[in-house]
Structures are given as structure tokens and as C-alpha cells.
Amino acid sequence: MDIASEVLQLFLQPENFLAIALGVVIGVVVGSIPGLTATMAVALALPFTFSMEPVAAILLLVGIYKGGMYGGSITAILIRTPGSPASACTLLDGYPMAQQGHAKKALKMALYSSVIADFISNIALIFFAAYLAKIALNFGAPEFFWLICFSLTIIISLASGSMIKGLLAALCGLLLSLVGLDEVYGSQRLTFGNYNLMDSISFIPLLIGLFAIPEIIEFYRKKALPHIKAKASGASVTLAEMKRSLKTIIRGSLIGVIIGAIPGTGATAAAFISYSDARRRSPNKANFGKGEVEGVAASESGNNGVAGATMIPLLSLGIPGDVITAIILGAFMVHGLTPGPVMFQENLPLIYALFMGIMFSSLVLLAVGNGAIKYFSLIADIPKEILFPIVLMFCVYGAYAVNNDTFDVWLMLGFGVLGYVFNRAAIPAAPFLIGFILGPMFEDNLRRSLLIGGNDLSIFVRGPITWFFIALTLGSILLALYRYFAARHQSARSDTTQETP
Amino acid sequence: MTSLWKTACLAACSGGLALAVSVSTAQADEWPTDDVRLVVPYAPGGTTDVLSRRVADLLQEELDTNVVVENRPGAGSTVATGRLARGGRDADHTILMASPGHTIGAAIYPDLAYDPVEDFVFLQNLIDIPNVMVVPADSPYDSVEEFVEAAKQENMTFSHSGVGSSIHMSGELFKTLTETNMTAVPFAGSGAALPALLGGDVDVSFENMPTVLSHINSGDLKALAVTSAERSEHLPDVPTLSEVGDHNLDQFVTTAWFGLIAHESFPQEAQDAMREALDTVMQREEFLDFAEQLGAEPGQVAGEEFKQFIAEEVERWQDVADQADISQ
């Protein structure tokens, strides 16, 4: 009883509500501007939290984090420029939907799936933190290695159309991900002695270049695109669509929760894993990548599922899973609090107050997101000859803002040309991105496992988690092969039936 | 009469004007005449960034001008440092938060276009964070001696947060001094490295103290030694590596240091003003509290002494990098 009143006293402060609301608004705005990431916003907001009460301070940062995670999807859907790396996957279906005049539907679906995923993630944080943290600790390099292997088999299912082109794109992505410093020896790879390439290719210029620039080139090459003007950018999500996507959203959220609970993976990978899982299961497989509302749901639930879950290793183990949680850890420490098991014993009321605030932030996200959609969706109705020059300006600015470096602007333009070539040759971008994101994780964990195990291969089968992912990987490959041959058999049979009169 | 009056008036006015002008030039000469730019050679969010923003806040009160923090990440801080070394128009109002990346970077990156010692003015060492030699709680080793004896027999693994980090180089230095068998296992940052240590996948790490302090206190990790010259007040029972003495470890003193540097052309007047302001900043309670929360000690050296320290560090890491065969 005492604890309950203490918790309420800590939580029911106007300052807390203000902090959450402000945080989510800042997050959504910053997240939606390409090149400005939630990480930057959280880092910039940190000094302001020094003078605040601990609960309000943490909630402000958490609010920015959550808002930013959703905000990235807005520009991804509307102008094919992901506001943050984690929303790169959202544009695969979100932008085609906007082009077909369904911008509002895509935005609403992104919001609803984000909020639901956020909510599920919070529940996981509050009720299963201790359990998930234990799994995370058992997730070493070999377990990671097999998880990535399983995720890489996804490329097979994403290579819509031509398998050869899909694999080609994936290999391109892998090759580019090699640029930079070797993780073990520190030697340079494919940098050509250029200092700008030593930190590997920056992800944000790559994303902006790959997706936004080809649209602009295409527009000026054709001089005019048919302007689709739908009133208020189309209808909202229907109940039937929501019902259809609900399973995908829940699965995506759970994928996000698991990925988020393991330090060092990140929301971008979660979005892609959720997306490909959804595609594999969906009856509308063929429509993925062409404007499937379920695709948007899968991607957004995947990346937002991560947001609450990254707090699991932070609060229960004191381990920050990504840069943002590292900053939040800093904020805890500035207030004399050290996240970890001890905090649950010493500052229980404070943790419960934080949990209440984090739950409340999901509701705020829903309200703020709805407001944002109302105004942002008007962007879809701006004539392209006015919109595209502004988008181009944002592309240049966004690429520059990441490292304050003009090199990244050139990089972005270079990837723009590559993206245009991809478009013209009908090479899918999704496998390219998966290769680029998962490739380094694959290599790092393979080499890390070998270093830890002293080159003894038995480390790769050391426990139930590895066995589980080995089974999934093999299953995934066998299923793909079975489907491939079944489809060939089918088409061969239908060919013969057609030939017989 | 009138003309005399006029002349007198004119003389008085021009005198006053001259006085006003001289006063205003005196004011204009007083550094800073513009905003001060504090360059952070890493991305937002890391220790360097957080520290810089805190210092910038306090510094702008002392200097009575804006102190603008600018992140210029790249190639382990050498991109921003190289840019500072080139000087330029606002070099007299630009300062940079240097850290072990400055000296280690100089040792492991080839063809740096600058000299890490001679091209800069060293203003003030702000804080030092000791590293701690930690092993998992269920590790069979309870002291540095036991660990070294075992590491001479069998191969040990140590985790670090990336090639060229102070954590990595501390491990390599330990390996070189004790002549033991150790394999470096790289992770992307301390956050990713810690679970491997907690879960027992690696045998030891030389982590920054703030990262592991709570785990040491909760009993999840065992601290065998600290790497600073003096014992840390956070871990008074843990010996320093130099106390151990054997296995050449008396030479093992290293901390993650953070300090402000500027271009070599940074005016003497500006150096004096900065040093005065930093002296005050470092005595302020906000700063001391902040350092305490980071598990850091306030820095000890400034000016020439700081420069001397940097020169020794560069030489030392060069040796370690050569022996460990790390070069980029």
C-alpha cells in the first residue's frame, strides 16, 4: 500500500506528463526529418535533463526514442526518404501505397502497428524483463551467428521476380558492407586509402540515395508523372485490413521484443526480419513490395517492438543495447541511479513510476501520431514539381547532417545513381539492404565465435539456442526449395495440359 | 573666441572619441571575440560527447560567450583532429575534446597528415577514467598473479569494444608486458561486449570503470585490478596493476583521459583565458558531481605537462601497436 502511494506520488506529476508529451512530439518531428535521428535528439536533450527530476528526465528521453522510431515512417511513406534507418523497410510497401493514392492508409497502418507493437513491447518489459534478460545473456556469438543465418535465408523469399537479380543485389550489399576497417585486425578493406571510408559506408546517405534520388531522376527524365490526387490522400485503414494484419503485427512485435532484448542487434534488422516473416506467411505474397498494407504493418511493428524491449537489458542488467539506451543509462547515472538488479531492490517505486510513464507514452504516441498524419499527409497532395526540389534539398541536408561532412553528400548522390540503375534493371532493393545490414553481423559473429572457441567448430552447436536456429535455417531453405520445385512442377504440368487439345 | 571655443569642443570630442575607440579596441582584443566551437571527434551519445556538452554548458558561463558543440566523427577521431590541425579562419576560437583516440589513433593510423604532439596546444586534462581488469564471477582466478600464471599455460580471451579503443590497447599492453597468450575478441561497443563477459564467453576484459562498476558491486564480475596509478576510491580494496609489480606490470599505468586541445596557433591570450575559465569550471560542484557519476577523477595536468604526457602516450601505444601488429 505504501509502495502504491509512493509510486503514484512519483508518477502523478505534471512535469512527467509534459516530459512524455514533449518527448514524443520532438521524437516524431526529428524522426521524420531525414538525417536527423532519434539518437541525435536524445543526445542533444540529455543536458536539459540534468536539472529535471529523475522520472521526468528518463521519460523525456524515452518519449523521444519512441516518437523517433515511429516518425521515420512518415517521410519513408510520403517521399520515399526514410527519416531513420529503421524505417527503410517501411517504404518498400508504404511508398507504393502513397503513389496509388493510399498515403493516409499507409500512414495510419504505420501508426497503429507502431502503437500496438510499442504496447506489447512495454508489457514484455514490465512482466518478462528478468526472463528475457536471462535469454539475452545466453545469446553469445554462435547463437547470434545462427540467428543471422536464418535471417539471411529470408533473401530467398524477398527476391520477388528473378532469383538471380535478388541474389545479385544481396551480393552487392554484402560487398559494400565490407568497406571499412577489419573488425579483428583493424586493417583497411576497400577504402582505397580514403579516410572517409574507414568508418564504413554511412547508412543514412546510402538509404537516402538509394530510395529518394531515383524518384527525382525519374521525374525529371520523364518531365511529368501522372499526378494522383486523392482527396485528403485517400481513405483510412478499414477494419477488415486491420483484422487481416493483426496477426502480422503481433508476430512483428514479438520479433521486435526478442531482437530488442538482445544487446547490439537493432531496430533496422528487426524490421526486415519481421517483414520477410510476414511475406513468407501472407496469402498476398505477390503484392508485397507493390503496396501491401500488411508489409507496412510488419515493418513498423518490428522496429517499434524493439523500443520498449531495449530497456530490458538496460534496467535488469545495466547493459545498454544500443546508442540511445547508452545515453539513457548516462541520464540514470547523472541522477545517481545505477540500472541493474540493485535498482530493483533500492528504487522499486521509481521503476514502477517509470513503467507507468512508459505505458502512458504509447497513448501519447497514438495521439501525437494522429495529429502528425493529419498535416503530414497533405504532403502527398503537393504537386511533384514543387515537392521534388524540396525533397532534393532535404536529401542533401540529411546526408550532410549525419557527420557534418560533404563526402556523405557525394556518397548519397552516388547511391542515387546506383538506385536508378537498380530501378531501370528491375533489381530489387530489399535484398541489397539485407545484405548490407546483416552481412557485417554474419561476418563479425562468425569470426567472434571462432576467436572465442579457439577455432573449435563445436562452439557452433553448443546449446539448445543454436540447435533451434539451425533447425529453423534448414527448415527455411528446404521449404524454399520445395516451393520452387513444386511451382516448376505445376507450371510444367499446366504447360502440358495446354498443349493437349 | 568662438573659434577657440569650437576648437576646444572639437578637441574634447575627438579626445573622447579616441578614448572610446581605445576602450572598444581593448574590449575587442579580449578573447573570446566570437562564439567558441567545441569539436567532438565522435558521434553524439558517447562519453566524449556527454562530457563535452556538460563542459560546454559550464564553460559558456565562465567565458560569457556561446560554446557550440559540433560532432565530427570519423576514423577513430582522426578526421576531426586532422581538420583541427589544418587550422583555418576560426582556429583561434576552436577547441577539441581529445581522448585516448588521439594518441592511439596516431599510433595505428598510417599517414596521418598531422603530428599528434607538435601541431597542437594542450589546454587542460579534464578527467581520467581508470580501466578495471575484470573476470566473470565464476572465474577460477582471484588475483592477477593467478591469472597470469594460467595465461602462460593456456590461451585466454579478452573482450574489447573495438580495435584501437583504450580497452583493446590495455589488453594488448597487458599481453605484451606479461608475455602471456591472449586473443582479442572484438565487439561493437562496450554494451555488446559486456554480455560475453557476464556469460563467461571470454575470460577477462579491461573495461572502463563506469561500465562495470555496478556489476562488480552486485557480484556479477570480479575486479582483479585497476589500471590507474592510485587505487580508485570506488574500489578501495582492489589493487592497482602497478602494485602487483611482477611480470613487468609495474609499468602498467593507463587511464582513459579526456582533455581540451587547440590548434598550435591558438593565441597565448586565449590559452590564458581558457585555462582560467577551466580552472573555475573544474572546481565547480556540478563538474565534480558529474565526474563522480562517471567514476572519473578530475584531470591533473595542463599546458606543457599535458603535452609531455601526450608525447609519452603516443610513444607507448606505438610500441604496443607494433608488437601486437595492429595497423590501419
Interface residues (C-beta under 8 A of the other chain):
Chain A: T39 M40 V42 A43 L44 L46 P47 F50 A136 L137 N138 F139 G140 A141 L181 D182 E183 V184 Y185 G186 S187 Q188 G193 Y195 N196 M198 D199 P263 G264 P313 L317 G318 I319 P320 G321 D322 V323 I324 T325 A326 I327 G330 M333 V334 G336 T338 P339 G340 P341 V342 N403 N404 D405 D444 R448 L451 I452 G454
Chain B: A43 P44 G45 G46 D49 V50 R53 R54 D57 E70 N71 R72 P73 G74 A75 G76 T78 V79 G82 I108 D111 N155 T157 G162 V163 G164 T183 A184 V185 P186 F187 A188 G189 G191 A192 L194 P195 A196 L198 G199 D201 V202 P210 L213 S214 H215 N217 S218 F290 Q293 L294 D325 I326 S327 Q328
